[in-house]
Amino acid sequence: VSPDHPMYPWPSKAHFITALLFSSPRLPFSEAQKKAILSWAKELGALDVPSLYALNRFQETVKTLVGNSTEKVTARSGNIFYLNDVGQAVAKDYANPLTRFAMQDYPEDGGRGMSQVFNGEKMLFKLPSPPAVKVDGEIYFVNELLQDSSGDYFIPEHFF
C-alpha cells in the first residue's frame, strides 16, 4: 500500500476498522470470537471483510513498522508476563501529535494546593526550573529583573 493511500498502512478502511476493533486493550477478543465476528459480517453482506489470517499477518507488519516494545518474559516459576519499554512508549507519545498536545512537561502551581501528586514530585525532585511562570495572567522569566509587592527588586534564578 502506498504511503499516499488514505488508510496507509492498512489496505482498506474495512481492514483498518476491523484491526482497530480486534486490538482494543479493554475489549480483548479470542480467536474464536474474531472468526465468529468476521463470519457474521460476511453473512450480512459487508464488503471487503478481511480474513483472520490477513489481519494477523498485517498486525505483524504494523509491529515491524512501528516497533513492538512489549517483551514476553517467563519467570523461573513458569509464569508468563509481559514487559513494556517505558522509554519507547513515552517517545511514541511525544511523536504522536494527538497525545503530545495533552502531555504536561512542567509542574503546575495550583495556588493553595495541588490536585496532582506528580506536580509536587516534579517540583521537588525531577525537573529543572521552567524558563518562565504565569501568575495572575502575567508571565515572569528567570534571570529577569522583577519587583515584588514591597518595592524590592530581585532576579529569580529558578521557579518552584
C-alpha positions in Angstrom: 0.0 0.0 0.0 1.3 3.4 -1.0 2.0 6.0 1.7 -0.3 8.3 -0.2 -3.2 5.9 0.4 -5.7 7.5 2.9 -5.7 4.4 5.1 -1.9 3.8 5.0 -0.5 1.4 6.1 -3.8 -0.6 6.1 -5.0 -1.7 2.7 -8.7 -0.7 3.2 -11.0 1.1 5.6 -12.6 -2.2 6.5 -9.3 -3.7 7.3 -8.3 -0.7 9.5 -11.6 -0.7 11.4 -11.5 -4.4 12.0 -7.9 -4.3 13.2 -8.8 -1.4 15.5 -11.7 -3.4 17.0 -9.7 -6.5 17.5 -6.7 -4.8 19.0 -8.6 -2.9 21.7 -6.8 -3.5 25.0 -10.0 -3.0 27.0 -12.1 -5.4 24.9 -9.9 -8.5 24.1 -11.3 -11.0 21.6 -10.4 -14.7 21.5 -9.5 -16.2 18.1 -12.9 -18.0 18.1 -14.7 -14.7 18.7 -12.8 -13.0 15.9 -13.7 -15.8 13.5 -17.4 -15.6 14.5 -17.5 -11.8 14.1 -15.8 -12.0 10.6 -18.2 -14.7 9.6 -21.2 -12.8 10.8 -20.1 -9.7 8.9 -19.7 -11.7 5.7 -23.1 -13.3 6.1 -24.7 -9.8 6.5 -23.1 -8.8 3.2 -20.4 -6.5 4.4 -18.0 -5.6 1.7 -14.2 -6.1 1.9 -14.2 -8.1 5.1 -10.6 -9.2 5.8 -9.7 -12.7 6.7 -8.4 -13.5 10.2 -5.2 -14.7 8.5 -4.8 -11.3 6.7 -5.4 -9.4 9.9 -2.9 -11.4 11.9 -0.3 -11.1 9.1 -0.8 -7.4 8.9 -0.6 -7.0 12.7 3.0 -8.3 12.4 3.7 -5.8 9.6 2.5 -2.9 11.8 4.7 -4.2 14.6 7.6 -4.1 12.2 6.8 -0.6 11.0 6.1 0.9 14.4 8.1 -1.3 16.7 6.9 -3.6 19.4 8.1 -2.6 22.8 6.4 -5.5 24.6 8.7 -8.2 25.7 7.5 -11.7 26.8 9.2 -12.9 29.9 8.9 -16.3 31.6 9.7 -16.4 35.3 11.6 -19.4 36.8 8.2 -20.5 38.3 6.9 -20.8 34.7 4.6 -17.8 35.0 4.5 -15.7 31.8 4.2 -12.0 31.9 4.9 -9.1 29.5 7.1 -6.0 30.0 6.8 -2.8 28.1 9.7 -0.5 27.3 8.5 2.7 29.1 11.1 4.9 27.3 9.9 3.7 23.9 6.2 4.2 24.9 6.9 7.8 26.1 8.9 8.5 22.9 5.9 7.3 20.8 3.6 9.6 22.9 5.8 12.6 22.2 5.9 11.7 18.5 2.1 11.5 18.3 0.5 15.0 17.8 -2.7 13.8 19.4 -1.1 12.6 22.7 1.7 15.2 22.7 -0.8 18.0 23.0 -2.3 16.6 26.2 1.1 16.0 27.9 2.4 18.3 30.7 6.2 18.6 31.0 6.4 21.2 33.7 4.6 21.2 37.0 1.7 23.5 37.7 1.4 25.6 40.8 -2.2 25.1 41.9 -2.1 28.0 44.3 -3.4 26.8 47.7 -2.9 23.2 46.9 -2.1 20.6 44.3 -4.6 18.2 42.8 -2.0 16.1 41.1 0.7 14.3 43.1 3.1 14.3 40.1 3.3 18.1 40.1 4.7 18.2 43.6 7.2 15.4 42.8 8.3 17.2 39.7 8.8 20.5 41.6 10.9 18.8 44.3 13.0 16.3 42.5 12.7 15.8 38.8 12.6 18.8 36.5 14.9 21.8 36.2 13.2 25.1 36.7 10.8 26.1 33.9 12.1 29.1 32.0 9.0 31.1 32.9 5.9 31.1 35.1 2.5 32.7 34.7 1.0 34.3 37.8 -2.3 36.1 37.7 -2.0 36.4 33.9 1.5 37.9 34.0 4.5 35.9 32.6 7.8 36.1 34.5 11.1 34.8 33.3 14.2 33.5 35.1 17.2 35.9 35.0 14.8 38.9 34.5 14.7 41.9 36.9 11.5 41.8 38.9 9.9 44.0 41.6 7.9 42.4 44.4 4.9 44.0 46.2 7.1 45.7 48.8 9.1 47.5 46.1 12.3 45.5 46.4 14.0 44.2 43.2 15.3 40.7 42.6 16.3 38.4 39.8 14.9 34.9 40.1 17.3 32.1 39.3 14.6 29.4 39.2 10.9 28.9 39.9 9.3 26.4 42.2 
